[in-house]
């Protein structure tokens, strides 16, 4: 929907393996930074939307995760809404918070995503992702993955399936038909990972900061053909937070270089007809552009959900940054890279592939990056003159498509 909420403050922890730091401490660090950035105190908050997806499995915290995290900071009394929506949890929290501000329910609202995914038993971490599908039809999902891969000339690696997230197999089923239909190659996917590694090297909060070449990516261990390890987002911990305010409150605060949430669309997939020409991505992206009063030609910087390198190729096309089927060569030519000469920079943070993907925090981490870009605060990875941005945050998988999707536009 059309939004009119302003970002008063942002905060974010580094993403990575925070083995000795709990959920409450991660959330507190990001929230404290966001409040300080806004020049507000906890007493100013009128509501909080708290996103977490894996706590029940990794830490055992259920039901009141947001209340627990905030009470540890001395915050109570206000409405606290816990949000769980797969990898789109934080994007959903942001969308709901912005909507309530836009509708006039609140003047000052917190949206926070916080997550722990690292666990000594990696199978426990993978179990989080295994729950982001229809768990009553696991056999059907496995059969569908097998059929799709074989139809595109790939023999499924069943023997090592337990050693990886099921979503890597799902992403392989998305990559294979794109390769067959458009001539996209593994090298094009490797170009995504290499580009994002260069961006991530400039981001002090990124989980990985080493620079990779295309050859490094292609030569890495195969996870699920055609995806090598650097083409897959890592498991990590972290938190990100934003403080949203109404237009009236923004004026009262005298915000300098205010960033406005222009639109934020939350959508779910559906069962498509065989001849359908529009799916959830086309629907949500078109709605976000229209209600935000923007088009692809207006966008200077993008944070998109590159949970795998093929995802960035495919979503670059969905966002209208290049014609369908052309994103592979487009990205390899540097058209979405910092300093590459293209119109729009994609994932200057390093994206999920390099910044990291603590799933309950990812969507708001995208907003933190874009707000800083639009404020001109991104240092060595700054997109010069950035005035309009878009974030795309998806999660879960039902049938043959994403379970939940949030697309948000921002303007300076």
C-alpha positions as CSV (number, residue, x, y, z in Angstrom):
1,X,0.0,0.0,0.0
2,X,0.9,3.7,-0.3
3,X,2.9,4.7,2.8
4,X,3.8,7.9,4.5
5,X,6.2,7.0,7.3
6,X,9.6,8.5,7.9
7,X,12.8,6.7,9.1
8,X,14.0,8.7,12.2
9,X,16.7,6.2,13.2
10,X,18.5,3.0,12.2
11,X,20.7,0.5,14.0
12,X,22.3,-2.8,13.2
13,X,24.7,-5.3,14.7
14,X,27.4,-6.9,12.6
15,X,26.1,-10.1,11.1
16,X,28.0,-13.3,11.8
17,X,28.5,-16.0,14.5
18,X,27.6,-14.4,17.8
19,X,28.0,-17.6,19.8
20,X,28.2,-16.0,23.2
21,X,25.5,-13.3,22.6
22,X,21.8,-14.0,23.2
23,X,18.8,-12.9,21.3
24,X,18.0,-10.2,23.9
25,X,21.5,-8.7,23.7
26,X,21.5,-8.6,19.9
27,X,18.1,-6.9,19.8
28,X,19.1,-4.4,22.5
29,X,22.2,-3.4,20.5
30,X,20.3,-2.7,17.3
31,X,17.4,-1.0,19.1
32,X,19.7,1.2,21.2
33,X,21.5,2.3,18.1
34,X,18.3,3.1,16.3
35,X,16.9,5.2,19.2
36,X,20.2,7.1,19.6
37,X,20.3,7.8,15.8
38,X,16.7,9.1,16.1
39,X,17.5,11.3,19.1
40,X,14.6,9.5,20.9
41,X,14.3,7.5,24.1
42,X,12.5,4.2,24.8
43,X,9.8,6.3,26.5
44,X,8.9,7.8,23.1
45,X,8.0,4.5,21.6
46,X,4.3,3.9,21.2
47,X,4.4,0.4,19.7
48,X,6.9,-2.3,18.6
49,X,6.9,-4.9,15.9
50,X,9.4,-7.5,16.7
51,X,10.5,-10.1,14.0
52,X,12.1,-13.4,14.8
53,X,11.8,-16.7,12.9
54,X,14.1,-19.3,14.4
55,X,14.0,-18.7,18.2
56,X,11.7,-21.6,18.9
57,X,14.1,-24.1,17.3
58,X,17.5,-22.5,18.1
59,X,17.0,-21.0,21.6
60,X,13.6,-22.4,22.7
61,X,12.2,-18.9,23.1
62,X,8.6,-18.9,22.0
63,X,5.3,-16.9,22.2
64,X,6.7,-13.7,23.9
65,X,10.1,-13.3,22.3
66,X,9.5,-9.5,21.6
67,X,8.2,-8.8,25.0
68,X,11.2,-10.6,26.6
69,X,13.8,-8.7,24.4
70,X,12.2,-5.3,25.1
71,X,11.7,-5.9,28.9
72,X,15.4,-6.6,29.1
73,X,15.9,-3.0,28.0
74,X,13.3,-1.7,30.5
75,X,10.6,-1.3,27.8
76,X,7.1,-2.3,28.6
77,X,3.6,-0.9,28.7
78,X,3.3,-0.4,24.9
79,X,1.8,-2.9,22.4
80,X,4.3,-5.5,21.3
81,X,3.5,-7.5,18.2
82,X,5.6,-10.6,17.5
83,X,6.1,-11.3,13.8
84,X,7.1,-14.6,12.2
85,X,6.9,-14.8,8.4
86,X,9.9,-16.9,7.3
87,X,12.7,-15.0,5.8
88,X,10.3,-12.1,5.2
89,X,9.7,-11.7,8.9
90,X,11.5,-8.4,9.3
91,X,10.2,-7.0,6.0
92,X,6.7,-7.9,7.3
93,X,7.4,-6.1,10.7
94,X,8.5,-3.0,8.8
95,X,5.4,-3.1,6.5
96,X,3.1,-3.4,9.4
97,X,4.8,-0.7,11.5
98,X,4.8,1.7,8.5
99,X,1.2,1.0,7.8
100,X,0.2,1.9,11.4
101,X,2.1,5.1,11.2
102,X,0.6,6.0,7.8
103,X,-2.9,5.3,9.1
104,X,-2.3,7.6,12.0
105,X,-2.5,5.0,14.8
106,X,1.0,6.0,16.1
107,X,3.6,8.7,15.8
108,X,6.7,6.7,16.9
109,X,7.0,3.0,16.2
110,X,9.9,0.5,16.5
111,X,10.4,-2.3,13.9
112,X,13.1,-4.7,14.8
113,X,14.4,-8.0,13.4
114,X,16.7,-10.2,15.5
115,X,17.9,-13.7,15.0
116,X,20.2,-16.5,16.1
117,X,20.7,-19.3,13.6
118,X,24.2,-20.6,14.6
119,X,24.0,-23.8,16.7
120,X,26.7,-26.4,17.5
121,X,24.4,-29.0,15.7
122,X,24.1,-27.7,12.2
123,X,21.1,-30.0,11.6
124,X,19.2,-27.8,14.1
125,X,19.9,-24.8,12.0
126,X,18.8,-26.6,8.8
127,X,15.6,-27.6,10.6
128,X,14.6,-24.0,10.7
129,X,14.5,-23.9,6.9
130,X,12.9,-27.3,6.7
131,X,9.9,-25.8,8.5
132,X,9.5,-22.9,6.0
133,X,7.7,-25.2,3.6
134,X,4.5,-27.3,3.8
135,X,5.7,-29.8,6.4
136,X,2.7,-32.1,5.7
137,X,3.8,-32.6,2.1
138,X,7.6,-33.1,2.4
139,X,7.5,-36.2,0.2
140,X,5.6,-34.2,-2.5
141,X,8.1,-31.4,-2.2
142,X,11.1,-33.7,-2.6
143,X,9.4,-35.4,-5.6
144,X,8.7,-32.0,-7.2
145,X,12.3,-30.9,-6.7
146,X,13.5,-34.1,-8.3
147,X,11.2,-33.8,-11.3
148,X,12.2,-30.1,-11.9
149,X,15.9,-30.8,-11.8
150,X,15.7,-33.9,-14.0
151,X,13.6,-32.0,-16.5
152,X,16.4,-29.5,-16.8
153,X,19.2,-32.1,-17.1
154,X,20.4,-32.2,-13.5
155,X,20.6,-35.4,-11.5
156,X,19.6,-34.6,-7.9
157,X,22.2,-35.2,-5.2
158,X,20.0,-37.2,-2.8
159,X,22.9,-38.7,-0.9
160,X,24.1,-35.4,0.6
161,X,20.7,-33.8,1.0
162,X,20.9,-33.9,4.8
163,X,24.1,-31.8,4.8
164,X,22.5,-28.7,3.3
165,X,19.3,-26.5,3.6
166,X,16.4,-27.8,1.5
167,X,16.3,-24.2,0.1
168,X,19.5,-24.8,-1.8
169,X,17.7,-27.5,-3.7
170,X,14.8,-25.2,-4.2
171,X,17.1,-22.5,-5.6
172,X,18.6,-25.0,-7.9
173,X,15.2,-25.7,-9.4
174,X,14.9,-22.0,-10.1
175,X,18.3,-21.7,-11.6
176,X,18.1,-24.7,-14.0
177,X,15.1,-23.5,-16.1
178,X,16.6,-20.0,-16.4
179,X,19.8,-21.5,-17.7
180,X,17.9,-23.7,-20.2
181,X,15.5,-21.0,-21.4
182,X,17.8,-18.0,-21.6
183,X,21.3,-19.5,-21.8
184,X,22.3,-18.2,-18.4
185,X,25.5,-19.9,-17.2
186,X,27.1,-20.9,-13.9
187,X,29.6,-18.1,-14.7
188,X,26.8,-15.6,-14.6
189,X,25.8,-16.8,-11.1
190,X,29.4,-16.7,-10.0
191,X,29.6,-13.1,-11.2
192,X,26.8,-12.2,-8.7
193,X,28.8,-13.7,-5.8
194,X,32.0,-12.1,-6.9
195,X,30.3,-8.7,-7.3
196,X,28.7,-9.0,-3.9
197,X,32.0,-10.0,-2.3
198,X,33.5,-6.7,-3.5
199,X,30.6,-4.8,-2.0
200,X,30.7,-6.8,1.2
201,X,34.4,-6.1,1.6
202,X,33.5,-2.4,2.0
203,X,30.8,-3.2,4.7
204,X,32.2,-3.4,8.3
205,X,29.0,-5.2,9.4
206,X,29.2,-7.9,6.8
207,X,29.7,-11.5,7.8
208,X,32.2,-12.1,5.0
209,X,34.6,-9.4,3.9
210,X,37.1,-11.3,1.6
211,X,37.0,-10.6,-2.1
212,X,36.3,-13.5,-4.5
213,X,36.9,-13.7,-8.2
214,X,34.5,-15.5,-10.6
215,X,37.0,-18.3,-10.8
216,X,37.1,-18.6,-7.0
217,X,33.4,-19.0,-6.9
218,X,33.3,-21.6,-9.7
219,X,36.1,-23.6,-8.2
220,X,34.4,-23.8,-4.7
221,X,32.7,-26.9,-3.3
222,X,29.4,-27.8,-5.0
223,X,26.4,-27.6,-2.8
224,X,23.5,-28.3,-5.1
225,X,24.2,-28.2,-8.8
226,X,24.7,-25.5,-10.2
227,X,25.3,-23.8,-6.9
228,X,28.7,-23.7,-5.3
229,X,29.2,-22.6,-1.7
230,X,29.7,-18.9,-2.4
231,X,26.5,-18.9,-4.4
232,X,24.6,-19.8,-1.2
233,X,23.8,-17.4,1.7
234,X,25.4,-18.3,5.0
235,X,23.9,-19.1,8.4
236,X,24.5,-16.3,10.9
237,X,23.2,-14.2,13.9
238,X,22.3,-10.5,14.1
239,X,19.8,-7.8,14.6
240,X,18.6,-4.7,12.8
241,X,16.1,-2.0,13.9
242,X,14.4,1.2,12.6
243,X,12.4,3.8,14.3
244,X,9.6,5.1,12.1
245,X,7.7,8.4,12.8
246,X,4.8,10.2,11.3
247,X,5.2,13.2,9.0
248,X,4.1,15.4,12.0
249,X,6.7,13.9,14.3
250,X,9.4,14.2,11.6
251,X,8.7,17.9,11.4
252,X,8.8,18.2,15.2
253,X,12.1,16.4,15.3
254,X,13.5,18.5,12.5
255,X,14.9,15.5,10.7
256,X,17.8,16.3,8.4
257,X,17.8,14.4,5.1
258,X,14.6,12.5,6.0
259,X,14.0,9.2,4.3
260,X,10.4,8.3,3.6
261,X,8.8,4.9,3.2
262,X,6.8,5.6,0.0
263,X,5.2,2.2,-0.4
264,X,5.4,-1.2,1.2
265,X,3.5,-4.2,-0.2
266,X,3.1,-7.5,1.6
267,X,1.9,-10.4,-0.6
268,X,1.6,-14.2,-0.5
269,X,1.8,-16.7,-3.3
270,X,-1.2,-18.5,-4.7
271,X,-2.0,-21.5,-6.9
272,X,-1.5,-20.2,-10.4
273,X,-3.4,-21.3,-13.4
274,X,-1.3,-23.1,-16.0
275,X,-1.5,-20.1,-18.4
276,X,-1.0,-17.4,-15.7
277,X,1.2,-14.5,-16.8
278,X,1.5,-12.9,-13.4
279,X,2.8,-14.4,-10.1
280,X,3.5,-13.0,-6.7
281,X,6.7,-11.2,-7.7
282,X,5.2,-9.4,-10.6
283,X,2.1,-8.5,-8.6
284,X,4.0,-7.1,-5.5
285,X,6.7,-5.3,-7.4
286,X,4.2,-3.6,-9.8
287,X,2.1,-2.6,-6.8
288,X,5.1,-1.2,-4.9
289,X,6.2,0.9,-7.9
290,X,2.7,2.2,-8.6
291,X,1.8,3.2,-5.0
292,X,5.2,4.6,-4.5
293,X,5.0,6.7,-7.6
294,X,8.2,5.2,-9.0
295,X,9.4,3.0,-11.8
296,X,12.6,1.0,-12.4
297,X,14.1,3.9,-14.2
298,X,13.9,6.0,-10.9
299,X,15.7,3.5,-8.7
300,X,19.3,4.3,-7.7
301,X,20.0,1.5,-5.3
302,X,18.4,-1.9,-4.5
303,X,18.7,-4.4,-1.7
304,X,17.2,-7.7,-2.9
305,X,16.8,-11.1,-1.5
306,X,19.9,-12.9,-2.9
307,X,19.6,-16.0,-0.7
308,X,21.3,-17.7,-3.7
309,X,23.2,-16.1,-6.6
310,X,20.5,-17.3,-9.1
311,X,17.9,-15.4,-7.0
312,X,19.7,-12.1,-7.7
313,X,19.7,-12.9,-11.4
314,X,16.0,-13.7,-11.5
315,X,14.9,-10.8,-9.2
316,X,17.0,-8.3,-11.1
317,X,14.7,-9.1,-14.0
318,X,11.5,-9.1,-11.8
319,X,12.4,-5.6,-10.6
320,X,12.6,-4.4,-14.2
321,X,16.3,-3.4,-14.1
322,X,16.9,-5.2,-17.4
323,X,14.8,-7.3,-19.8
324,X,13.8,-10.8,-18.9
325,X,16.5,-13.3,-19.7
326,X,19.3,-10.8,-19.8
327,X,20.3,-10.4,-16.2
328,X,23.2,-12.9,-16.3
329,X,25.3,-10.9,-18.9
330,X,24.0,-7.6,-17.5
331,X,25.4,-8.4,-14.1
332,X,28.6,-9.9,-15.4
333,X,29.2,-6.7,-17.4
334,X,29.1,-4.7,-14.1
335,X,25.9,-2.9,-14.7
336,X,24.7,-3.4,-11.1
337,X,28.1,-3.0,-9.4
338,X,29.5,0.0,-7.5
339,X,31.5,1.9,-10.0
340,X,30.3,-0.3,-12.8
341,X,28.7,2.6,-14.8
342,X,25.2,1.2,-14.7
343,X,22.1,3.1,-13.7
344,X,21.3,1.1,-10.5
345,X,23.5,-0.5,-7.9
346,X,22.2,-3.8,-6.5
347,X,23.2,-5.1,-3.0
348,X,25.9,-2.5,-2.1
349,X,25.8,-4.1,1.4
350,X,27.1,-7.3,0.0
351,X,23.6,-8.8,0.0
352,X,22.6,-11.9,1.9
353,X,25.5,-13.8,0.2
354,X,28.2,-11.7,1.9
355,X,26.5,-9.4,4.5
356,X,24.8,-12.6,5.9
357,X,21.3,-13.9,6.4
358,X,20.0,-14.1,10.0
359,X,16.6,-14.7,8.6
360,X,14.5,-12.8,11.1
361,X,16.7,-9.7,10.7
362,X,17.3,-9.6,7.0
363,X,14.4,-7.5,5.8
364,X,15.1,-4.6,8.2
365,X,18.9,-4.9,7.6
366,X,18.0,-4.1,3.9
367,X,16.1,-1.0,5.1
368,X,19.0,0.1,7.3
369,X,21.4,-0.1,4.3
370,X,19.0,1.8,2.0
371,X,18.3,4.5,4.6
372,X,22.0,5.1,5.1
373,X,22.5,5.1,1.3
374,X,19.8,7.7,0.8
375,X,21.3,9.8,3.7
376,X,24.7,9.6,2.1
377,X,26.2,7.8,5.1
378,X,27.6,4.6,3.5
379,X,31.2,5.6,3.2
380,X,33.2,3.6,0.7
381,X,30.2,1.8,-0.7
382,X,28.1,5.0,-1.1
383,X,26.0,5.2,-4.3
384,X,26.5,8.8,-5.3
385,X,23.4,10.9,-5.5
386,X,21.1,8.1,-4.4
387,X,17.5,9.5,-4.0
388,X,15.2,6.5,-4.5
389,X,15.6,2.8,-3.5
390,X,13.7,-0.5,-3.4
391,X,14.0,-3.5,-1.0
392,X,12.7,-7.0,-1.9
393,X,12.5,-9.5,1.0
394,X,10.9,-12.9,0.5
395,X,10.5,-16.1,2.5
396,X,9.1,-19.6,2.6
397,X,8.1,-21.8,-0.2
398,X,4.7,-23.3,-1.0
399,X,3.9,-25.2,-4.2
400,X,6.4,-23.7,-6.7
401,X,6.7,-20.2,-5.3
402,X,7.6,-17.9,-2.4
403,X,5.4,-18.1,0.7
404,X,5.6,-14.4,1.7
405,X,7.0,-11.3,-0.1
406,X,7.6,-7.7,1.0
407,X,8.6,-5.0,-1.5
408,X,9.3,-1.5,-0.1
409,X,10.2,1.7,-1.9
410,X,12.1,4.6,-0.1
411,X,12.8,8.1,-1.2
412,X,14.9,10.9,0.1
